[in-house]
Amino acid sequence: MQIFKYDIVFQEVPHQISLAFYVCGCPLKCPGCHSTELWSEKNGYRLDIPLFNQILDKYQDRITTVLFLGGEWRESELIEFLKITHARNLLTAHYTGAEDASPALKSHLDFLKVGPWRRELGGLDSPATNQIFYDLKNNQILNHLFQRGNNKEIPHDPTHP
């Protein structure tokens, strides 16, 4: 599996500190994609099991979740990485622009974001989005955790300047 980079992220999985792997070779090529560098599998470098373990060794005490942004087109490899992640008592997450993920992949995930980017509908922070973020272990949709307050004006308290 080719990755473009990996990084610690805080917003992609609510209430988790995630180590995110940006997987190259996305066949979806959604219009308006903010990560077009992930379209070509020629970008980035090879993520294999030894390198994955080395990266997890470095970050294990700082993260709660391992997130793959893409990679479902290499499902058997992705599942191997997810198995290693669970064996280390870390949670697993996956972002895909597809409408769903296979049952085999879902069986190794704690969290899953599905749905292609549609500019007119916005991302997970939009109430109109077509994207869905699932907590698979608790069978819940968590989209509300991405949306900011309803922007209602807070009344002024005259006793507090």
Secondary structure by P-SEA (a helix, b strand, c coil): ccccbbbbbcccccccccccccccccccccccccccccccccccccccaaaaaaaaaaccccccbbbbcccccaaaaaaaaaaaaaaacbbbbbbbccccccaaaaaaccbbbbccccccccccccccccbbbbccccccccccccccccccccccccccc
